[in-house]
Amino acid sequence: MILANYVRALPIRAGLVVISLLSLGACVETRFEAPLGDNIETCDTHWKGLWTGADNAPAARDDDTTAFYVDDDCTFTVLEQPEKGGALKRIHVPVNYVHADGKDYIVVTDSAIKGLVTLKSPHAIEPKPDKSFFFARYRMHGNRIELYPVDSPRVAKLVIDGKLDGTVDKTPSELHVFVRGNRAQMLDMVRAQSIFDEASPLKLVRSDQTIDAFEQSLQRNPHGKKP
């Protein structure tokens, strides 16, 4: 399967958790040695609420019932339905936010998403880091969010070309990139390099349902179709 098509077929959880809101299924992923700068926040109140896939977006597919909920205390929870018609699984993921130069970013540590994906140690990095980081950029449009994951093939080329310091591990079906640098260098990187996939954002829409109502709607519609 061609990598680009494989990435587009992944559920939204993979796109975000790597948050990069969570790595690309751990088959295609880019990790960074440090977070984005020093001005890191633990809450963006615009994220509060229940978020599901927008109509006609990758997250709205019938076979994908992943959603996200951010409560009044800014606790970020991934909601998954492991079995069609079954109860939701709720996984807390510590998420941080960075606002710089008029742009907004999510930062997540690899240790924070171990309950969602299986990650190997970064390729050819010694000593092994205690933790590394995933980034994603987002744009708020009222009750909608566009989330831009890292374009791993593009970042891999920047590393190979010597424009970024790091390592690349590529096979026919996997791509693992690690970018070295401190906090200031990470911030300089997003200012100077186009590392995010601007063409294929993950689209989320805020739902007016409670988590319980959302869970009940999924149980009433076991094939994941919106009520």
ChimeraX commands (.cxc) that place a marker at each C-alpha (Angstrom):
marker #1 position 0.00,0.00,0.00 radius 0.5
marker #1 position 1.34,3.45,-0.88 radius 0.5
marker #1 position 2.30,5.39,2.25 radius 0.5
marker #1 position 0.22,8.46,1.43 radius 0.5
marker #1 position -2.91,6.38,0.95 radius 0.5
marker #1 position -2.19,4.45,4.13 radius 0.5
marker #1 position -1.93,7.66,6.12 radius 0.5
marker #1 position -5.25,8.96,4.78 radius 0.5
marker #1 position -6.93,5.68,5.75 radius 0.5
marker #1 position -5.96,5.98,9.40 radius 0.5
marker #1 position -8.53,7.01,12.05 radius 0.5
marker #1 position -8.40,10.49,13.50 radius 0.5
marker #1 position -6.82,9.24,16.73 radius 0.5
marker #1 position -3.68,8.44,14.78 radius 0.5
marker #1 position -3.54,11.86,13.23 radius 0.5
marker #1 position -3.87,13.70,16.52 radius 0.5
marker #1 position -1.87,11.45,18.83 radius 0.5
marker #1 position 1.00,12.29,17.14 radius 0.5
marker #1 position -0.66,14.65,18.31 radius 0.5
marker #1 position 0.57,14.08,16.17 radius 0.5
marker #1 position -3.57,14.42,18.89 radius 0.5
marker #1 position -1.27,11.44,18.47 radius 0.5
marker #1 position 1.20,9.60,16.04 radius 0.5
marker #1 position 0.15,8.21,12.71 radius 0.5
marker #1 position -0.56,4.76,14.01 radius 0.5
marker #1 position 3.13,4.51,14.93 radius 0.5
marker #1 position 3.81,3.41,11.33 radius 0.5
marker #1 position 4.50,6.94,10.15 radius 0.5
marker #1 position 5.64,9.34,12.83 radius 0.5
marker #1 position 7.93,12.24,13.62 radius 0.5
marker #1 position 9.18,12.89,17.11 radius 0.5
marker #1 position 11.05,15.90,18.41 radius 0.5
marker #1 position 13.71,16.09,21.11 radius 0.5
marker #1 position 12.18,19.10,22.89 radius 0.5
marker #1 position 8.84,20.89,23.12 radius 0.5
marker #1 position 8.05,24.09,21.26 radius 0.5
marker #1 position 9.69,26.92,23.19 radius 0.5
marker #1 position 9.20,27.86,26.83 radius 0.5
marker #1 position 5.71,29.41,26.77 radius 0.5
marker #1 position 3.77,26.18,27.16 radius 0.5
marker #1 position 0.23,26.18,28.56 radius 0.5
marker #1 position -1.80,23.32,29.95 radius 0.5
marker #1 position -5.16,24.66,28.76 radius 0.5
marker #1 position -6.76,26.32,25.77 radius 0.5
marker #1 position -10.35,27.03,26.79 radius 0.5
marker #1 position -11.45,27.00,23.14 radius 0.5
marker #1 position -11.01,23.22,23.22 radius 0.5
marker #1 position -13.57,22.67,25.98 radius 0.5
marker #1 position -16.39,20.40,24.94 radius 0.5
marker #1 position -17.04,17.22,22.96 radius 0.5
marker #1 position -15.39,17.02,19.53 radius 0.5
marker #1 position -16.27,14.59,16.76 radius 0.5
marker #1 position -15.40,14.28,13.09 radius 0.5
marker #1 position -16.89,16.94,10.82 radius 0.5
marker #1 position -19.19,15.77,8.01 radius 0.5
marker #1 position -17.24,14.45,5.01 radius 0.5
marker #1 position -13.98,14.59,6.99 radius 0.5
marker #1 position -11.78,11.51,7.59 radius 0.5
marker #1 position -13.02,11.34,11.18 radius 0.5
marker #1 position -16.65,11.03,10.04 radius 0.5
marker #1 position -16.21,7.63,8.38 radius 0.5
marker #1 position -18.68,4.96,9.42 radius 0.5
marker #1 position -15.89,2.75,10.82 radius 0.5
marker #1 position -14.41,5.48,13.02 radius 0.5
marker #1 position -16.11,6.43,16.28 radius 0.5
marker #1 position -13.23,8.13,18.02 radius 0.5
marker #1 position -14.00,11.49,19.64 radius 0.5
marker #1 position -12.36,13.87,22.13 radius 0.5
marker #1 position -13.68,15.52,25.24 radius 0.5
marker #1 position -12.12,18.43,27.15 radius 0.5
marker #1 position -13.82,19.12,30.47 radius 0.5
marker #1 position -14.05,22.30,32.55 radius 0.5
marker #1 position -10.66,21.50,34.13 radius 0.5
marker #1 position -9.11,21.17,30.65 radius 0.5
marker #1 position -8.62,17.42,31.05 radius 0.5
marker #1 position -8.24,16.00,27.53 radius 0.5
marker #1 position -9.88,12.60,27.08 radius 0.5
marker #1 position -9.85,10.36,24.01 radius 0.5
marker #1 position -13.14,8.48,23.61 radius 0.5
marker #1 position -12.97,5.17,21.76 radius 0.5
marker #1 position -15.52,2.46,21.13 radius 0.5
marker #1 position -13.47,-0.77,20.97 radius 0.5
marker #1 position -16.53,-2.81,19.94 radius 0.5
marker #1 position -19.42,-1.62,17.79 radius 0.5
marker #1 position -22.44,-1.06,20.01 radius 0.5
marker #1 position -20.31,-1.31,23.15 radius 0.5
marker #1 position -19.34,1.12,25.86 radius 0.5
marker #1 position -16.84,3.90,25.29 radius 0.5
marker #1 position -13.27,3.58,26.50 radius 0.5
marker #1 position -12.01,6.83,28.02 radius 0.5
marker #1 position -8.27,7.53,27.90 radius 0.5
marker #1 position -6.79,10.63,29.52 radius 0.5
marker #1 position -4.01,12.23,27.47 radius 0.5
marker #1 position -2.04,15.16,28.98 radius 0.5
marker #1 position -1.98,17.82,26.26 radius 0.5
marker #1 position -0.09,21.11,26.18 radius 0.5
marker #1 position -0.63,24.16,24.01 radius 0.5
marker #1 position 1.73,26.72,22.50 radius 0.5
marker #1 position 0.75,30.03,20.91 radius 0.5
marker #1 position 3.49,31.73,18.91 radius 0.5
marker #1 position 3.52,34.27,16.08 radius 0.5
marker #1 position -0.27,34.09,15.74 radius 0.5
marker #1 position -0.26,30.31,15.31 radius 0.5
marker #1 position -1.49,27.59,17.66 radius 0.5
marker #1 position 0.12,24.24,18.40 radius 0.5
marker #1 position -0.55,21.11,20.43 radius 0.5
marker #1 position 2.38,19.37,22.12 radius 0.5
marker #1 position 2.16,15.82,23.50 radius 0.5
marker #1 position 4.88,13.62,24.96 radius 0.5
marker #1 position 5.38,10.10,23.63 radius 0.5
marker #1 position 4.91,8.75,27.16 radius 0.5
marker #1 position 1.44,10.35,27.28 radius 0.5
marker #1 position 0.12,8.27,24.38 radius 0.5
marker #1 position 1.46,4.84,25.25 radius 0.5
marker #1 position -2.10,3.75,26.03 radius 0.5
marker #1 position -3.08,4.53,22.44 radius 0.5
marker #1 position -0.16,3.36,20.30 radius 0.5
marker #1 position 2.96,1.22,20.60 radius 0.5
marker #1 position 6.15,3.18,20.03 radius 0.5
marker #1 position 9.70,1.98,19.55 radius 0.5
marker #1 position 12.70,3.94,20.80 radius 0.5
marker #1 position 13.84,6.67,18.37 radius 0.5
marker #1 position 16.05,5.28,15.63 radius 0.5
marker #1 position 19.85,5.62,16.04 radius 0.5
marker #1 position 19.58,7.96,19.05 radius 0.5
marker #1 position 21.97,7.20,21.92 radius 0.5
marker #1 position 21.49,7.49,24.77 radius 0.5
marker #1 position 17.77,6.77,24.45 radius 0.5
marker #1 position 15.80,9.87,25.50 radius 0.5
marker #1 position 13.54,9.63,28.54 radius 0.5
marker #1 position 10.81,11.18,26.44 radius 0.5
marker #1 position 10.23,12.89,23.11 radius 0.5
marker #1 position 7.48,15.06,21.73 radius 0.5
marker #1 position 4.81,15.17,19.05 radius 0.5
marker #1 position 3.51,18.41,17.56 radius 0.5
marker #1 position 0.44,19.42,15.59 radius 0.5
marker #1 position -0.80,22.83,14.49 radius 0.5
marker #1 position -4.45,23.82,14.76 radius 0.5
marker #1 position -6.84,26.54,13.70 radius 0.5
marker #1 position -10.05,27.40,15.54 radius 0.5
marker #1 position -13.14,28.44,13.55 radius 0.5
marker #1 position -15.87,28.90,16.16 radius 0.5
marker #1 position -17.18,25.39,16.80 radius 0.5
marker #1 position -14.77,23.83,14.33 radius 0.5
marker #1 position -11.11,22.91,14.54 radius 0.5
marker #1 position -8.71,22.11,11.75 radius 0.5
marker #1 position -5.77,20.05,12.96 radius 0.5
marker #1 position -2.62,19.88,10.83 radius 0.5
marker #1 position -0.36,16.87,11.52 radius 0.5
marker #1 position 3.37,16.88,10.83 radius 0.5
marker #1 position 4.25,15.94,7.26 radius 0.5
marker #1 position 6.74,13.19,8.09 radius 0.5
marker #1 position 8.06,12.62,4.53 radius 0.5
marker #1 position 8.76,16.35,4.25 radius 0.5
marker #1 position 10.55,16.44,7.61 radius 0.5
marker #1 position 12.53,13.32,6.66 radius 0.5
marker #1 position 13.78,15.12,3.54 radius 0.5
marker #1 position 14.77,18.15,5.61 radius 0.5
marker #1 position 16.83,15.84,7.84 radius 0.5
marker #1 position 18.41,14.05,4.88 radius 0.5
marker #1 position 19.23,17.38,3.23 radius 0.5
marker #1 position 20.92,18.58,6.41 radius 0.5
marker #1 position 18.42,21.38,7.07 radius 0.5
marker #1 position 17.36,19.71,10.31 radius 0.5
marker #1 position 19.44,17.62,12.70 radius 0.5
marker #1 position 18.03,14.15,13.31 radius 0.5
marker #1 position 17.62,10.59,12.04 radius 0.5
marker #1 position 15.39,8.84,9.51 radius 0.5
marker #1 position 14.36,5.18,9.56 radius 0.5
marker #1 position 12.40,4.16,6.45 radius 0.5
marker #1 position 11.05,0.84,5.18 radius 0.5
marker #1 position 8.46,0.21,2.43 radius 0.5
marker #1 position 5.63,0.46,4.98 radius 0.5
marker #1 position 7.04,2.59,7.80 radius 0.5
marker #1 position 8.72,5.94,8.33 radius 0.5
marker #1 position 10.20,7.07,11.65 radius 0.5
marker #1 position 11.80,10.49,11.97 radius 0.5
marker #1 position 13.51,12.03,15.00 radius 0.5
marker #1 position 14.48,15.71,15.07 radius 0.5
marker #1 position 17.15,16.93,17.48 radius 0.5
marker #1 position 17.19,20.35,19.08 radius 0.5
marker #1 position 16.37,22.34,22.19 radius 0.5
marker #1 position 13.20,24.30,22.92 radius 0.5
marker #1 position 14.37,27.45,21.16 radius 0.5
marker #1 position 15.48,25.47,18.11 radius 0.5
marker #1 position 12.10,23.74,17.88 radius 0.5
marker #1 position 10.35,27.10,17.84 radius 0.5
marker #1 position 12.79,28.41,15.22 radius 0.5
marker #1 position 12.07,25.30,13.15 radius 0.5
marker #1 position 8.31,25.88,12.89 radius 0.5
marker #1 position 8.98,29.51,12.06 radius 0.5
marker #1 position 11.45,28.73,9.29 radius 0.5
marker #1 position 10.28,25.39,7.87 radius 0.5
marker #1 position 6.95,24.16,6.54 radius 0.5
marker #1 position 6.68,20.92,8.50 radius 0.5
marker #1 position 2.88,20.53,8.73 radius 0.5
marker #1 position 0.53,18.96,6.21 radius 0.5
marker #1 position -1.48,22.00,5.15 radius 0.5
marker #1 position -3.39,20.14,2.43 radius 0.5
marker #1 position -5.04,17.45,4.56 radius 0.5
marker #1 position -6.20,18.83,7.92 radius 0.5
marker #1 position -8.18,16.68,10.30 radius 0.5
marker #1 position -11.52,18.42,10.84 radius 0.5
marker #1 position -13.37,18.39,14.14 radius 0.5
marker #1 position -16.72,19.86,15.08 radius 0.5
marker #1 position -17.98,20.63,18.58 radius 0.5
marker #1 position -21.00,18.54,19.56 radius 0.5
marker #1 position -23.75,19.75,21.86 radius 0.5
marker #1 position -24.16,16.21,23.23 radius 0.5
marker #1 position -22.97,15.07,26.63 radius 0.5
marker #1 position -20.56,12.13,26.71 radius 0.5
marker #1 position -23.37,9.88,27.96 radius 0.5
marker #1 position -25.68,10.98,25.15 radius 0.5
marker #1 position -22.90,10.48,22.61 radius 0.5
marker #1 position -22.22,6.98,23.95 radius 0.5
marker #1 position -25.92,6.11,23.82 radius 0.5
marker #1 position -26.17,7.34,20.23 radius 0.5
marker #1 position -23.29,5.05,19.24 radius 0.5
marker #1 position -24.93,2.12,20.97 radius 0.5
marker #1 position -28.19,2.83,19.14 radius 0.5
marker #1 position -26.27,3.09,15.87 radius 0.5
marker #1 position -23.69,0.26,16.09 radius 0.5
marker #1 position -22.34,0.96,12.61 radius 0.5
marker #1 position -21.18,4.41,13.71 radius 0.5
marker #1 position -23.68,6.34,11.59 radius 0.5
marker #1 position -24.59,9.72,13.02 radius 0.5
marker #1 position -28.09,9.84,14.54 radius 0.5
marker link #1:1,2 radius 0.2
marker link #1:2,3 radius 0.2
marker link #1:3,4 radius 0.2
marker link #1:4,5 radius 0.2
marker link #1:5,6 radius 0.2
marker link #1:6,7 radius 0.2
marker link #1:7,8 radius 0.2
marker link #1:8,9 radius 0.2
marker link #1:9,10 radius 0.2
marker link #1:10,11 radius 0.2
marker link #1:11,12 radius 0.2
marker link #1:12,13 radius 0.2
marker link #1:13,14 radius 0.2
marker link #1:14,15 radius 0.2
marker link #1:15,16 radius 0.2
marker link #1:16,17 radius 0.2
marker link #1:17,18 radius 0.2
marker link #1:18,19 radius 0.2
marker link #1:19,20 radius 0.2
marker link #1:20,21 radius 0.2
marker link #1:21,22 radius 0.2
marker link #1:22,23 radius 0.2
marker link #1:23,24 radius 0.2
marker link #1:24,25 radius 0.2
marker link #1:25,26 radius 0.2
marker link #1:26,27 radius 0.2
marker link #1:27,28 radius 0.2
marker link #1:28,29 radius 0.2
marker link #1:29,30 radius 0.2
marker link #1:30,31 radius 0.2
marker link #1:31,32 radius 0.2
marker link #1:32,33 radius 0.2
marker link #1:33,34 radius 0.2
marker link #1:34,35 radius 0.2
marker link #1:35,36 radius 0.2
marker link #1:36,37 radius 0.2
marker link #1:37,38 radius 0.2
marker link #1:38,39 radius 0.2
marker link #1:39,40 radius 0.2
marker link #1:40,41 radius 0.2
marker link #1:41,42 radius 0.2
marker link #1:42,43 radius 0.2
marker link #1:43,44 radius 0.2
marker link #1:44,45 radius 0.2
marker link #1:45,46 radius 0.2
marker link #1:46,47 radius 0.2
marker link #1:47,48 radius 0.2
marker link #1:48,49 radius 0.2
marker link #1:49,50 radius 0.2
marker link #1:50,51 radius 0.2
marker link #1:51,52 radius 0.2
marker link #1:52,53 radius 0.2
marker link #1:53,54 radius 0.2
marker link #1:54,55 radius 0.2
marker link #1:55,56 radius 0.2
marker link #1:56,57 radius 0.2
marker link #1:57,58 radius 0.2
marker link #1:58,59 radius 0.2
marker link #1:59,60 radius 0.2
marker link #1:60,61 radius 0.2
marker link #1:61,62 radius 0.2
marker link #1:62,63 radius 0.2
marker link #1:63,64 radius 0.2
marker link #1:64,65 radius 0.2
marker link #1:65,66 radius 0.2
marker link #1:66,67 radius 0.2
marker link #1:67,68 radius 0.2
marker link #1:68,69 radius 0.2
marker link #1:69,70 radius 0.2
marker link #1:70,71 radius 0.2
marker link #1:71,72 radius 0.2
marker link #1:72,73 radius 0.2
marker link #1:73,74 radius 0.2
marker link #1:74,75 radius 0.2
marker link #1:75,76 radius 0.2
marker link #1:76,77 radius 0.2
marker link #1:77,78 radius 0.2
marker link #1:78,79 radius 0.2
marker link #1:79,80 radius 0.2
marker link #1:80,81 radius 0.2
marker link #1:81,82 radius 0.2
marker link #1:82,83 radius 0.2
marker link #1:83,84 radius 0.2
marker link #1:84,85 radius 0.2
marker link #1:85,86 radius 0.2
marker link #1:86,87 radius 0.2
marker link #1:87,88 radius 0.2
marker link #1:88,89 radius 0.2
marker link #1:89,90 radius 0.2
marker link #1:90,91 radius 0.2
marker link #1:91,92 radius 0.2
marker link #1:92,93 radius 0.2
marker link #1:93,94 radius 0.2
marker link #1:94,95 radius 0.2
marker link #1:95,96 radius 0.2
marker link #1:96,97 radius 0.2
marker link #1:97,98 radius 0.2
marker link #1:98,99 radius 0.2
marker link #1:99,100 radius 0.2
marker link #1:100,101 radius 0.2
marker link #1:101,102 radius 0.2
marker link #1:102,103 radius 0.2
marker link #1:103,104 radius 0.2
marker link #1:104,105 radius 0.2
marker link #1:105,106 radius 0.2
marker link #1:106,107 radius 0.2
marker link #1:107,108 radius 0.2
marker link #1:108,109 radius 0.2
marker link #1:109,110 radius 0.2
marker link #1:110,111 radius 0.2
marker link #1:111,112 radius 0.2
marker link #1:112,113 radius 0.2
marker link #1:113,114 radius 0.2
marker link #1:114,115 radius 0.2
marker link #1:115,116 radius 0.2
marker link #1:116,117 radius 0.2
marker link #1:117,118 radius 0.2
marker link #1:118,119 radius 0.2
marker link #1:119,120 radius 0.2
marker link #1:120,121 radius 0.2
marker link #1:121,122 radius 0.2
marker link #1:122,123 radius 0.2
marker link #1:123,124 radius 0.2
marker link #1:124,125 radius 0.2
marker link #1:125,126 radius 0.2
marker link #1:126,127 radius 0.2
marker link #1:127,128 radius 0.2
marker link #1:128,129 radius 0.2
marker link #1:129,130 radius 0.2
marker link #1:130,131 radius 0.2
marker link #1:131,132 radius 0.2
marker link #1:132,133 radius 0.2
marker link #1:133,134 radius 0.2
marker link #1:134,135 radius 0.2
marker link #1:135,136 radius 0.2
marker link #1:136,137 radius 0.2
marker link #1:137,138 radius 0.2
marker link #1:138,139 radius 0.2
marker link #1:139,140 radius 0.2
marker link #1:140,141 radius 0.2
marker link #1:141,142 radius 0.2
marker link #1:142,143 radius 0.2
marker link #1:143,144 radius 0.2
marker link #1:144,145 radius 0.2
marker link #1:145,146 radius 0.2
marker link #1:146,147 radius 0.2
marker link #1:147,148 radius 0.2
marker link #1:148,149 radius 0.2
marker link #1:149,150 radius 0.2
marker link #1:150,151 radius 0.2
marker link #1:151,152 radius 0.2
marker link #1:152,153 radius 0.2
marker link #1:153,154 radius 0.2
marker link #1:154,155 radius 0.2
marker link #1:155,156 radius 0.2
marker link #1:156,157 radius 0.2
marker link #1:157,158 radius 0.2
marker link #1:158,159 radius 0.2
marker link #1:159,160 radius 0.2
marker link #1:160,161 radius 0.2
marker link #1:161,162 radius 0.2
marker link #1:162,163 radius 0.2
marker link #1:163,164 radius 0.2
marker link #1:164,165 radius 0.2
marker link #1:165,166 radius 0.2
marker link #1:166,167 radius 0.2
marker link #1:167,168 radius 0.2
marker link #1:168,169 radius 0.2
marker link #1:169,170 radius 0.2
marker link #1:170,171 radius 0.2
marker link #1:171,172 radius 0.2
marker link #1:172,173 radius 0.2
marker link #1:173,174 radius 0.2
marker link #1:174,175 radius 0.2
marker link #1:175,176 radius 0.2
marker link #1:176,177 radius 0.2
marker link #1:177,178 radius 0.2
marker link #1:178,179 radius 0.2
marker link #1:179,180 radius 0.2
marker link #1:180,181 radius 0.2
marker link #1:181,182 radius 0.2
marker link #1:182,183 radius 0.2
marker link #1:183,184 radius 0.2
marker link #1:184,185 radius 0.2
marker link #1:185,186 radius 0.2
marker link #1:186,187 radius 0.2
marker link #1:187,188 radius 0.2
marker link #1:188,189 radius 0.2
marker link #1:189,190 radius 0.2
marker link #1:190,191 radius 0.2
marker link #1:191,192 radius 0.2
marker link #1:192,193 radius 0.2
marker link #1:193,194 radius 0.2
marker link #1:194,195 radius 0.2
marker link #1:195,196 radius 0.2
marker link #1:196,197 radius 0.2
marker link #1:197,198 radius 0.2
marker link #1:198,199 radius 0.2
marker link #1:199,200 radius 0.2
marker link #1:200,201 radius 0.2
marker link #1:201,202 radius 0.2
marker link #1:202,203 radius 0.2
marker link #1:203,204 radius 0.2
marker link #1:204,205 radius 0.2
marker link #1:205,206 radius 0.2
marker link #1:206,207 radius 0.2
marker link #1:207,208 radius 0.2
marker link #1:208,209 radius 0.2
marker link #1:209,210 radius 0.2
marker link #1:210,211 radius 0.2
marker link #1:211,212 radius 0.2
marker link #1:212,213 radius 0.2
marker link #1:213,214 radius 0.2
marker link #1:214,215 radius 0.2
marker link #1:215,216 radius 0.2
marker link #1:216,217 radius 0.2
marker link #1:217,218 radius 0.2
marker link #1:218,219 radius 0.2
marker link #1:219,220 radius 0.2
marker link #1:220,221 radius 0.2
marker link #1:221,222 radius 0.2
marker link #1:222,223 radius 0.2
marker link #1:223,224 radius 0.2
marker link #1:224,225 radius 0.2
marker link #1:225,226 radius 0.2
marker link #1:226,227 radius 0.2
view
